[in-house]
């Protein structure tokens, strides 16, 4: 089903692109987003069933960085990253840097959606102590810090956060030699000793919304 939706999104994008390429910017980004809405939904709220996180309202700089990583193969470069490998071919429809910037601008302009109900069970009190390490980059309020490339953590589902922390810890993410910010994040996950520790810190992040 997810593959069918992806193919439909790509087909729509191809038709719209063939009709004429708008100037770079939010308008162009809205057109390009047709290739994303099959998984991330029209309002950018995401779909946990297909592993697509909420992205509406994420900062432009972060969206751009991640799209470039997918396009360059810095993310989703290992066979075990199933959801990442679904994402990478979608980014290849962005033909140049202007397209990447345009879709990032459009996503950043979207109103953030209401945070979904918590799905990860953990000890938020225990997670608070661990989050002190995370807060140095992501901010004590989880709202992110562009200066140190720390994205906001409070605009997406806890299931996604837990999954990404697991990927960093296992080496499915952050191990490509060119992924410097990913390598930093992977090193930080060393403080997460097991899945319980991951769940605890995510449970604490849930309290920041």
Secondary structure as UniProt FT lines:
FT   HELIX           2..18
FT   TURN            24..25
FT   HELIX           26..32
FT   HELIX           33..35
FT   HELIX           37..40
FT   TURN            42..43
FT   HELIX           48..50
FT   TURN            56..57
FT   HELIX           60..72
FT   TURN            79..80
FT   HELIX           82..91
FT   TURN            92..93
FT   HELIX           97..109
FT   HELIX           124..138
FT   TURN            140..141
FT   HELIX           146..148
FT   TURN            154..155
FT   HELIX           158..170
FT   TURN            177..178
FT   HELIX           180..188
FT   HELIX           189..191
FT   HELIX           195..206
FT   TURN            207..208
//
